[in-house]
Structure formats: C-alpha cells, structure tokens
Amino acid sequence: MEVSKHLDVLIVGAGISGIGAACRLKQRCPGKSFAILESRARIGGTWDLFRYPGVRSDSDMFTLGFPFRPWRSAQSIVGGEQIRQYVEDTAREFGVFDKIRFDTQVTAASWSSAEARWTVETNHGAYTCSFLYLASGYYDYASGHRPEWPGEADFAGRIVHPQFWPDDLDFAGKRVAVIGSGATAVTLVPAMAAEAAEVTMVQRSPSYVVAAPARDSHATWLPASLVRWKHILLTIFLFGRSRRRPQRVAEWIRQKAREALPAGYPVERDFSPAYDPWDQRLCLIPDGDLFEAISNGKVAIATGEIDRFVADGVKLKSGKTIPADIVVTATGLNMRLLGGIDLVVDGEPIRPADHMIYKGMMLSRVPNLFLSFGYTNASWTLRSDLTARSVCRLLRQMDSEGHAVCVARLPQGLERRPVMGLTSGYVQRAEGTLPGQGDRQPWLVPQNYLRDLANMTLRPIDEALLFDKQPEATSRQSPTPTGVDPRSASATHQC
C-alpha cells in the first residue's frame, strides 16, 4: 500500500473532539505537522450523522462549545445543524479545515518500535505518523442498537431507527409510536408531535426527565467565560447532590414533573425510574417541551414491556395495543471504541479491555497513542479540550527533552475499576470491551471537571510515563522506553 508523507500527528475524526484537538495543536504546537482523517463527507461527526426531527444537544452550548471560541448566543440548547455549523466555522476560523481529508476511512493502525511510528491504513492509502490521536467518539456510526420483536413482519407500517433517518419519511397526520425513553426519544417525541396526528412514547421503564431553559438570559450581558463557569459549577453541584442525596434529588425531579403536567398525572408510573439519578444520564427537555406536548394532548406515554408487533401497531404485555402507522426504534447506541480501528503494537493486536486508561487520554502499554473521550455527566467538550491541552503540554515537554516515544507504565498493586459509572444499556452491553480505570491518579477518571482540571494542569504531565529518544539514538535491541517492551506493561501487570 502506497504511503503518504509522514506527519507528526494524525487525528482521526472531524467532530468536536478532532477539530478541538487540531485547533489546540495549531495554537500550542505550531511546529507540528498534522492532518485530520474523516470517514464522512462533511465535518461535524455526531452532528452530521444524526438528522432526525428535533435533533439537538442535551448539554448547554456554553460548555459544549470550545473555550477558545466561546458560544456567543443566549440560546443554550440548539439544534444539531447549528452545532455542526459552529464546528465547521471554528475549523475555518482557526485554519484547520484544509487539514481534513474527507471520505477517508481508517481501518487499521500498527506501531513499530524499531521505527517509532504508526502506519495508518485507510481506503485511500496509508499514512505514517509519530503520534496517533483518536477523536472518533465511542459509538458505532454504522449500526445502532436495534432489538427485534415478534410480529415485525406483520406490521403494516414503517419501522425506522433514528440513527438512519430516511429523507422520504412523511409523518404528517400519521400515528407514531416511539420506542424508548432516553435522550433520543424525549427529543423526537415533541418534535414529531408538531406534525403527527398523535405520538406515543412506548417505554419499558421510565427515565429521569428534567426541564431546563433553552435560553440563558445571563449570556446577554455576562462575559462568556463567566457564563461558561456558571454552567460548569451548576452541573457539578447537581451531580454531587445526586450522589450524596439521591432520594431527595429524585423527589425534586418528580415534583418538577408534577408541577409541569396536568393535575393527577401518574408521574410515579411514567417518570419515576427504579434507579437513582445519574446512575444513568438524565434526559434534558428544553423549556419542558415534552411535558407541554403531553399537557396539550399531542403526546401520550405508554409504560410497559412490548409483547409483539401487530398489523396496526405495537401490543404490550398488558394487552394494550398502541396504534401506529410509523414505529421509531429509539433504542440506543452500540459502543465502538477506537473508531473500530484494528490496532497492533509490534505485531500484537490491541484489545482495549486488556488495558487501563491513563489520565483519561492514553492506554497502558500502547506507545504514542492519544484518545479523546468526554464526560458522561457533563458536556463532552469540557473533557475533550482538557485532553487536547494536555497532549500539547506533553508534546512540548517531549520536544524539549529530545524524546520521541512515550508509554504509560502501570504501577504494582493498581486496582482495576469500571471506567464508566453508568448502568445505561449501551454501557452494560459494552462492558467487556472497555478499558479499566485504576484506584488512584493518574489512572483515575473522576468524571469531575474541577478535579480533572487540577490533575491535568498541576500534576506532572510525565508521571508514570516511560520515554525514549529517536530510534537512531537507541539500541535496536531495546527500541521501547528504557528497554521496556510496551507489551509487558510492568514486571507484574498484564492489564
């Protein structure tokens, strides 16, 4: 396979994480050459893929936006195309748009310790790079989670999944059943209710649904940085409160629902989950649009397990049939780490579940590889930007000390813990594929921006890392840092 020119850094993904990383590299490491490989034809990642009615953020734009290009509108919750355009405008303004190679699918990447470089295979040939930066998110773009039910072939209508919304779907005046109770479902339901004859949200069990203002009036006069910090601190406070006093927070959420819904509405049946708040992500509804649609009679909730599809809708195990001309299966995502790329280090395939995550941005025993992940309990960008800044800090230090290779080394006695503290279905389904986190820094992923900010900026950037010079300056018999094979991690750990 023909190899394109060598690059210092190769970024995979042109969504929020990838564009943020590119902008930070250009700001803080101006001497580094880089390119962005994007499998789709447009910039935006998630916000280009999802095109279902009402698609929007479930985080405020003041924290979802980039800190180096603050969101200037008072509109806090915005649609997917506005977010995608914001990402594109940022890429153009900061001069990284031309670095994107569109329609380029990365299939495999292999590390050679002898050459101290990655070889990255794509549908348009191969690239080599000194550092590989994966910013491709955590779910599978090619397939969503789609359970199958008995009787689907008997259904006379159309079944669609939100991840692959058909352009020709006309739901005006139709009866719609949306299966699911997560963020996608609570977004779709009120959006479709504006045109559909009726919409029923069919949920096996409820989720916590919280109304929040779609606009922040403070943004019209407060400096952007203060508005951003207001939202950061409010989110941290609410999450901490949920962890310390879950029952009190759960009752507060239910009470807010009671106040927004018609008198006597069965909130305990439809909006009272069996789990504690933030065991799964809360579902945000801007300006209470779902509650308003229910109150206006345009939307109904049907809580119960599905028995089967029938010709004119969906039948529950309770015996009730939900009439429908269209069924939307808003049943979740499939997690897919590393963008589905097959990673190999010196001939050995890399399986993420066999590794631990270092500072939330590297895998143990994998040289010169950076990963970008967001928070599960706050805006994605808060964490992905911290990672980008920390990567730049590490690259600058390596340059100053003449290092070419870095590997995260596991200490003895590190206790393995799950990396994501959620009970959501997509997390549970992927548990066997995820890397672990440790019981202490720098192997913890605290899901707390203030703690991460302190750890990523105040602690040494090189703690628990092994370094090496360029291959020409080292023995070919020991090409990895200090002669340690990255495949062995440490004398006693194989994680």
VMD Tcl script that draws the C-alpha trace (Angstrom):
set ca {
  {0.00 0.00 0.00}
  {1.36 3.40 -1.01}
  {2.33 5.58 1.95}
  {1.61 9.31 2.02}
  {4.09 11.70 3.58}
  {4.92 11.33 7.26}
  {3.12 13.56 9.76}
  {3.90 14.41 13.36}
  {0.29 13.91 14.48}
  {-2.58 12.18 12.71}
  {-6.05 12.94 14.11}
  {-8.91 10.56 13.36}
  {-12.31 12.25 13.38}
  {-13.54 15.72 12.41}
  {-16.18 16.16 15.08}
  {-15.97 18.33 18.17}
  {-13.04 16.36 19.63}
  {-10.98 16.22 16.44}
  {-11.46 19.86 15.48}
  {-10.74 20.93 19.06}
  {-7.53 18.87 19.07}
  {-6.44 20.36 15.74}
  {-7.06 23.92 16.92}
  {-5.10 23.30 20.11}
  {-2.22 21.78 18.16}
  {-2.07 24.78 15.87}
  {-2.18 27.16 18.86}
  {0.23 25.40 21.19}
  {2.43 23.25 18.95}
  {2.69 25.37 15.80}
  {5.71 23.46 14.53}
  {3.88 20.11 14.40}
  {2.60 18.82 11.09}
  {-0.84 17.18 11.27}
  {-3.86 16.06 9.29}
  {-7.40 15.02 10.18}
  {-8.89 11.87 8.66}
  {-12.70 11.90 8.49}
  {-14.75 8.99 7.15}
  {-17.76 11.15 6.31}
  {-18.16 13.75 3.55}
  {-18.83 16.62 5.97}
  {-17.41 17.96 9.18}
  {-19.29 17.51 12.46}
  {-19.20 13.86 13.47}
  {-22.28 13.13 15.59}
  {-23.90 16.36 14.46}
  {-23.61 15.39 10.81}
  {-24.73 11.80 11.33}
  {-27.95 12.37 13.29}
  {-30.66 14.10 11.27}
  {-33.88 13.00 12.93}
  {-36.56 15.61 13.77}
  {-35.58 17.90 16.62}
  {-32.02 16.56 16.98}
  {-30.21 18.81 19.44}
  {-27.64 18.88 22.21}
  {-28.50 17.71 25.69}
  {-25.68 19.85 27.08}
  {-25.65 23.63 27.16}
  {-23.69 25.24 24.35}
  {-21.64 27.35 26.74}
  {-19.80 24.21 27.84}
  {-20.29 22.14 24.66}
  {-18.67 24.97 22.72}
  {-14.91 25.48 22.59}
  {-13.39 27.67 25.33}
  {-11.08 29.27 22.75}
  {-14.13 30.24 20.63}
  {-16.98 30.83 23.10}
  {-20.61 30.38 22.17}
  {-21.97 33.92 21.85}
  {-25.71 33.38 21.57}
  {-28.04 33.39 24.58}
  {-29.63 30.22 23.14}
  {-28.31 27.49 25.39}
  {-29.84 24.38 23.77}
  {-29.61 24.36 19.98}
  {-30.25 22.07 17.05}
  {-27.79 19.62 15.57}
  {-27.19 21.56 12.36}
  {-26.36 24.71 14.35}
  {-23.79 22.72 16.31}
  {-22.34 21.21 13.14}
  {-22.06 24.66 11.56}
  {-20.39 26.01 14.70}
  {-17.77 23.25 14.47}
  {-17.18 23.98 10.78}
  {-16.95 27.75 11.37}
  {-14.41 27.11 14.13}
  {-12.31 24.90 11.86}
  {-12.28 27.57 9.15}
  {-11.57 30.44 11.54}
  {-8.62 28.64 13.12}
  {-7.20 27.45 9.82}
  {-7.58 23.70 10.27}
  {-10.41 22.99 7.80}
  {-7.96 22.43 4.95}
  {-6.19 19.80 7.05}
  {-9.23 17.49 6.82}
  {-9.16 14.51 4.45}
  {-12.85 13.72 3.92}
  {-14.27 10.31 2.89}
  {-11.21 8.68 4.41}
  {-11.97 5.60 6.49}
  {-9.22 4.36 8.82}
  {-9.24 0.58 9.04}
  {-6.04 -0.33 10.87}
  {-3.00 1.16 12.57}
  {0.21 -0.59 13.50}
  {3.04 0.67 15.70}
  {6.66 -0.17 15.05}
  {9.02 0.36 17.98}
  {12.00 -0.05 15.66}
  {10.83 2.93 13.59}
  {9.00 4.79 16.38}
  {6.00 5.46 14.19}
  {2.46 4.41 13.38}
  {1.42 3.18 9.96}
  {-2.25 4.00 9.44}
  {-4.18 2.19 6.71}
  {-7.16 3.84 5.01}
  {-9.34 3.37 1.93}
  {-7.13 5.96 0.21}
  {-3.75 4.52 1.04}
  {-1.54 4.58 4.12}
  {-0.15 7.36 6.29}
  {2.66 7.30 8.81}
  {2.78 9.45 11.90}
  {4.74 9.82 15.11}
  {1.58 10.23 17.22}
  {-1.91 8.89 16.57}
  {-4.80 10.87 18.10}
  {-8.17 9.06 18.05}
  {-11.05 11.53 18.28}
  {-13.74 9.37 16.73}
  {-16.12 9.13 19.70}
  {-17.31 5.99 21.39}
  {-20.24 4.61 19.40}
  {-20.72 2.78 16.13}
  {-21.75 5.08 13.28}
  {-22.64 2.10 11.09}
  {-25.22 0.48 13.39}
  {-27.48 1.45 16.26}
  {-28.83 -0.84 18.96}
  {-31.91 -2.41 17.44}
  {-33.74 -5.17 19.33}
  {-36.12 -7.35 17.33}
  {-39.67 -8.17 18.41}
  {-42.05 -10.91 17.32}
  {-44.51 -9.94 14.62}
  {-42.48 -7.17 12.97}
  {-43.24 -8.70 9.58}
  {-46.96 -8.39 10.34}
  {-46.77 -4.63 10.90}
  {-48.39 -2.76 8.04}
  {-46.49 0.47 8.61}
  {-42.86 1.55 8.52}
  {-40.14 0.94 11.13}
  {-37.20 3.37 11.29}
  {-34.17 3.90 13.53}
  {-33.19 7.50 14.41}
  {-29.54 6.91 13.56}
  {-30.54 6.34 9.92}
  {-33.43 8.71 9.44}
  {-34.89 8.37 5.91}
  {-35.23 11.60 3.95}
  {-38.53 10.48 2.45}
  {-40.34 9.75 5.73}
  {-43.59 11.77 5.85}
  {-45.17 11.56 9.30}
  {-47.59 14.48 8.96}
  {-51.03 13.37 10.09}
  {-49.75 9.88 10.97}
  {-49.90 7.94 14.21}
  {-46.37 7.45 15.54}
  {-45.03 5.14 18.25}
  {-41.53 5.94 19.52}
  {-39.95 3.03 21.40}
  {-37.50 4.22 24.04}
  {-37.17 6.56 27.00}
  {-33.70 8.05 26.61}
  {-32.34 11.30 25.22}
  {-33.24 10.49 21.61}
  {-36.81 9.52 22.45}
  {-37.56 12.62 24.53}
  {-36.14 14.75 21.72}
  {-38.05 13.04 18.92}
  {-41.44 12.83 20.57}
  {-42.28 16.54 20.97}
  {-40.63 17.36 17.63}
  {-42.77 14.82 15.74}
  {-45.88 15.80 17.69}
  {-45.89 19.16 15.92}
  {-46.95 17.44 12.66}
  {-48.09 13.92 13.53}
  {-51.71 13.09 14.34}
  {-50.58 11.55 17.63}
  {-47.33 10.35 19.15}
  {-46.95 7.70 21.85}
  {-43.67 7.16 23.67}
  {-43.51 3.43 24.45}
  {-41.10 2.78 27.31}
  {-40.29 -0.43 29.10}
  {-39.29 1.64 32.14}
  {-39.05 5.39 32.83}
  {-36.06 7.74 32.83}
  {-35.48 10.88 34.85}
  {-36.63 13.82 32.72}
  {-35.60 17.34 33.70}
  {-36.81 20.58 32.12}
  {-34.28 23.36 31.62}
  {-34.46 26.78 29.95}
  {-33.49 26.77 26.28}
  {-32.04 30.28 26.72}
  {-29.77 31.82 29.34}
  {-30.58 35.47 29.83}
  {-27.29 35.98 31.67}
  {-25.48 35.38 28.37}
  {-26.78 38.70 27.04}
  {-24.66 40.69 29.49}
  {-22.22 38.46 31.39}
  {-18.78 37.72 29.88}
  {-18.76 34.39 28.03}
  {-16.20 32.89 30.40}
  {-18.42 33.59 33.42}
  {-21.48 32.11 31.73}
  {-19.44 29.01 30.94}
  {-18.23 28.68 34.52}
  {-21.75 29.18 35.84}
  {-22.90 26.14 33.86}
  {-19.84 24.10 34.81}
  {-20.35 24.69 38.54}
  {-24.11 24.18 38.40}
  {-23.67 20.82 36.69}
  {-21.03 19.71 39.20}
  {-23.27 20.78 42.09}
  {-26.32 18.92 40.78}
  {-24.34 15.77 40.08}
  {-22.70 15.85 43.51}
  {-26.06 16.42 45.15}
  {-27.48 13.44 43.26}
  {-24.68 11.21 44.53}
  {-24.96 12.38 48.15}
  {-28.74 12.61 48.46}
  {-30.21 10.55 45.62}
  {-33.69 10.16 47.09}
  {-34.08 13.87 47.73}
  {-32.97 14.73 44.21}
  {-35.24 12.05 42.74}
  {-38.22 13.50 44.59}
  {-37.31 17.02 43.45}
  {-37.26 15.83 39.82}
  {-40.62 14.10 40.24}
  {-42.12 17.20 41.88}
  {-41.00 19.39 39.00}
  {-42.69 16.95 36.62}
  {-45.91 17.07 38.67}
  {-45.91 20.86 38.50}
  {-45.48 20.82 34.72}
  {-48.04 18.08 33.94}
  {-51.83 18.09 34.32}
  {-53.19 17.53 37.81}
  {-53.39 13.87 38.71}
  {-50.97 12.73 36.01}
  {-49.36 9.39 37.05}
  {-45.81 10.68 37.45}
  {-44.80 7.66 39.54}
  {-45.70 5.36 36.65}
  {-44.16 7.28 33.75}
  {-41.37 9.42 35.25}
  {-40.11 7.57 38.33}
  {-37.25 5.18 37.49}
  {-36.15 2.33 39.76}
  {-32.55 3.61 39.73}
  {-31.03 6.69 41.38}
  {-30.43 9.94 39.48}
  {-27.22 9.78 37.44}
  {-26.95 6.01 37.62}
  {-27.97 6.74 34.04}
  {-27.81 10.10 32.26}
  {-30.66 12.50 32.98}
  {-32.84 13.40 29.99}
  {-32.99 17.15 29.41}
  {-36.02 18.74 27.75}
  {-35.63 22.41 26.73}
  {-38.40 24.62 28.13}
  {-40.25 21.47 29.20}
  {-41.35 20.73 25.61}
  {-42.21 17.09 26.31}
  {-44.35 17.99 29.33}
  {-46.09 20.68 27.27}
  {-46.85 18.23 24.46}
  {-48.35 15.79 26.97}
  {-50.40 18.55 28.56}
  {-51.74 19.60 25.14}
  {-52.86 16.06 24.36}
  {-50.46 15.61 21.43}
  {-48.31 13.03 23.22}
  {-49.06 10.01 25.40}
  {-46.72 7.78 27.40}
  {-47.24 4.00 27.47}
  {-45.12 2.31 30.14}
  {-44.78 -1.44 29.84}
  {-42.98 -4.22 28.01}
  {-43.68 -4.88 24.36}
  {-45.23 -8.28 23.61}
  {-45.21 -8.10 19.83}
  {-45.91 -6.04 16.77}
  {-49.35 -6.37 15.21}
  {-50.66 -5.15 11.86}
  {-51.80 -1.78 13.17}
  {-49.22 -1.07 15.86}
  {-47.48 -2.42 18.94}
  {-49.08 -4.69 21.53}
  {-47.86 -4.53 25.14}
  {-47.74 -7.47 27.53}
  {-50.53 -5.77 29.47}
  {-52.76 -6.44 26.45}
  {-52.97 -2.80 25.37}
  {-52.29 -2.05 21.70}
  {-50.60 1.20 20.69}
  {-51.95 2.11 17.23}
  {-49.25 3.29 14.84}
  {-48.58 3.94 11.19}
  {-44.86 4.52 11.91}
  {-42.70 2.99 14.64}
  {-39.42 4.66 15.58}
  {-36.98 2.43 17.47}
  {-35.11 4.95 19.66}
  {-33.48 2.05 21.44}
  {-29.94 3.28 21.84}
  {-26.40 3.13 20.56}
  {-23.75 0.47 20.14}
  {-20.44 1.45 21.68}
  {-17.41 1.08 19.44}
  {-14.12 2.22 20.88}
  {-11.19 3.40 18.79}
  {-13.46 4.04 15.83}
  {-13.43 0.33 15.04}
  {-9.78 0.56 14.07}
  {-7.67 -2.59 14.41}
  {-4.65 -1.55 16.48}
  {-1.43 -3.54 16.55}
  {1.73 -2.84 18.55}
  {4.85 -4.64 17.31}
  {2.72 -7.41 15.84}
  {0.43 -7.85 18.84}
  {-3.27 -6.92 18.41}
  {-4.56 -4.42 20.97}
  {-7.79 -5.20 22.80}
  {-8.88 -2.15 24.89}
  {-10.39 -4.30 27.64}
  {-6.90 -5.67 28.36}
  {-5.61 -2.19 29.17}
  {-6.02 0.63 31.68}
  {-6.64 4.24 30.82}
  {-4.01 6.81 31.78}
  {-5.13 10.39 32.59}
  {-8.22 9.66 30.53}
  {-6.15 10.07 27.36}
  {-3.84 7.08 26.79}
  {-3.93 3.29 27.06}
  {-1.38 1.45 29.15}
  {1.37 -0.21 27.11}
  {0.39 1.49 23.84}
  {3.05 3.99 22.67}
  {2.28 7.41 21.23}
  {-1.50 6.89 21.14}
  {-3.94 9.52 22.44}
  {-7.67 9.02 22.97}
  {-10.33 11.70 23.29}
  {-13.34 10.99 25.47}
  {-15.91 13.29 27.01}
  {-17.79 13.24 30.28}
  {-20.81 11.06 30.92}
  {-22.24 13.55 33.43}
  {-21.40 16.88 31.76}
  {-20.52 18.40 28.41}
  {-18.31 16.25 26.17}
  {-16.11 19.20 25.23}
  {-15.05 20.01 28.79}
  {-13.09 16.78 28.95}
  {-12.01 16.53 25.30}
  {-10.48 20.01 25.46}
  {-8.59 19.13 28.64}
  {-7.18 16.13 26.79}
  {-6.14 18.27 23.82}
  {-4.38 20.79 26.05}
  {-2.62 18.01 27.98}
  {-1.46 16.32 24.78}
  {0.07 19.61 23.63}
  {1.75 20.03 27.01}
  {3.21 16.53 26.77}
  {4.41 17.02 23.19}
  {6.16 20.25 24.10}
  {7.90 18.61 27.05}
  {8.98 15.65 24.92}
  {10.41 18.04 22.32}
  {12.32 19.99 24.96}
  {13.88 16.79 26.33}
  {14.53 15.15 22.97}
  {12.05 12.29 23.47}
  {10.25 10.61 20.58}
  {8.26 7.86 22.33}
  {6.10 7.73 25.44}
  {4.39 4.74 27.04}
  {2.10 4.71 30.08}
  {3.54 2.30 32.66}
  {1.30 0.56 35.19}
  {2.38 0.57 38.84}
  {2.25 -2.51 41.01}
  {-0.91 -3.08 43.03}
  {-3.21 -0.93 40.92}
  {-6.83 -1.95 41.47}
  {-8.96 -2.17 38.32}
  {-12.36 -0.47 38.30}
  {-15.01 0.11 35.58}
  {-14.20 3.18 33.53}
  {-17.82 4.36 33.18}
  {-20.01 4.51 36.27}
  {-23.35 4.23 34.48}
  {-25.94 1.45 34.34}
  {-27.24 2.54 30.93}
  {-27.90 -0.26 28.48}
  {-25.25 0.84 25.96}
  {-22.63 0.86 28.73}
  {-23.62 -2.52 30.12}
  {-23.63 -4.09 26.66}
  {-20.08 -2.85 26.06}
  {-18.61 -3.58 29.50}
  {-16.41 -6.40 28.21}
  {-14.83 -4.17 25.57}
  {-13.91 -1.13 27.68}
  {-10.53 -0.37 29.26}
  {-10.42 -0.13 33.03}
  {-9.50 2.72 35.31}
  {-7.41 2.50 38.44}
  {-7.94 3.37 42.09}
  {-5.56 6.36 42.14}
  {-4.08 9.07 39.95}
  {-3.02 9.21 37.20}
  {-5.20 6.19 36.41}
  {-8.50 7.59 37.72}
  {-11.27 9.02 35.54}
  {-13.15 11.08 38.16}
  {-15.93 12.47 35.91}
  {-15.38 15.83 37.60}
  {-14.10 18.82 35.63}
  {-12.58 20.64 38.61}
  {-10.60 17.59 39.71}
  {-9.51 16.87 36.16}
  {-8.53 20.49 35.60}
  {-6.31 20.39 38.68}
  {-4.84 16.97 37.86}
  {-4.20 17.73 34.19}
  {-2.64 21.15 34.75}
  {-0.91 20.97 38.15}
  {0.39 17.41 38.32}
  {3.50 16.46 36.31}
  {2.49 15.64 32.74}
  {5.09 12.88 32.59}
  {4.17 10.94 35.74}
  {4.04 7.16 35.18}
  {5.35 7.57 31.62}
  {8.40 5.95 30.08}
  {10.26 7.85 27.36}
  {12.74 7.08 24.61}
  {14.79 9.03 22.07}
  {14.63 8.66 18.31}
  {15.45 5.10 17.16}
  {18.79 6.25 15.72}
  {19.88 7.22 19.23}
  {18.91 3.95 20.87}
  {19.77 0.31 20.60}
  {17.71 -1.68 18.11}
  {17.63 -4.43 20.72}
  {15.65 -2.21 23.10}
  {13.64 0.21 20.97}
  {10.99 0.99 23.59}
  {11.48 3.37 26.54}
  {14.28 2.35 28.90}
  {14.34 -1.03 27.22}
  {10.84 -1.96 28.43}
  {8.64 -3.80 25.93}
  {5.27 -1.98 25.87}
  {3.51 -5.32 25.63}
  {4.60 -6.30 29.13}
  {3.49 -3.04 30.85}
  {5.44 -3.80 34.02}
  {7.03 -6.75 35.69}
  {3.81 -7.81 37.39}
  {0.92 -6.37 35.34}
  {-0.68 -7.57 32.13}
  {-3.54 -5.08 32.11}
}
mol new
graphics top color blue
foreach p $ca { graphics top sphere $p radius 0.5 }
foreach p [lrange $ca 0 end-1] q [lrange $ca 1 end] { graphics top cylinder $p $q radius 0.2 }
display resetview
